[in-house]
Amino acid sequence: MLRLSKMTDYGAVALAYMASRPDAVHAAAEVAEATRINLPTVSKLLKQLTRSGLLVSQRGANGGYVFARRPEEITAADIIDAIEGDVGITECSINHGQCDMESHCNVGSAWQQINSAIREALARVTLAELAQPATLTPPKLRLGQRVIPIKPEF
């Protein structure tokens, strides 16, 4: 099963909360209280999201975090990349030429195609959509001529 870390899930929850008031300055304590994610985790995530360029930190008495881009311009792929780094379902799907078996492997190009389809689906879902799950239409993966609906697991 392809699964993202708990930190990525928490990061998306924190960002979705912040997207409910995208122009506000959000303190880590406020985000932690609203999302029920513990403060040390929220602080770590907000710093990581700032380093990745999704948020900007503001110092001072009225300091906190603001979006570097509008929630409509931040994608699920951006969030995952910011927290997980480059994500691929296999080593060769993100680092072409790094696998010792690549020269005689029959499945590498298929994994690369699948990985590309997943990335494209993640890039089509914005933070603004994630913040409003009731209106989110589950994405579909396109593999060549095949279209595969993604069914969310709850």
Secondary structure, 3 states (H helix, E strand, C coil): CCCCCHHHHHHHHHHHHHHCCCCCCECHHHHHHHHCCCHHHHHHHHHHHHHCCCEEEECCCCCEEEECCCHHHCEHHHHHHHHHCCCCCCHHHCCCCCCCCHHHCCCHHHHHHHHHHHHHHHHHCEHHHHCCHHHCCCCEEEECCEEEECCCCC
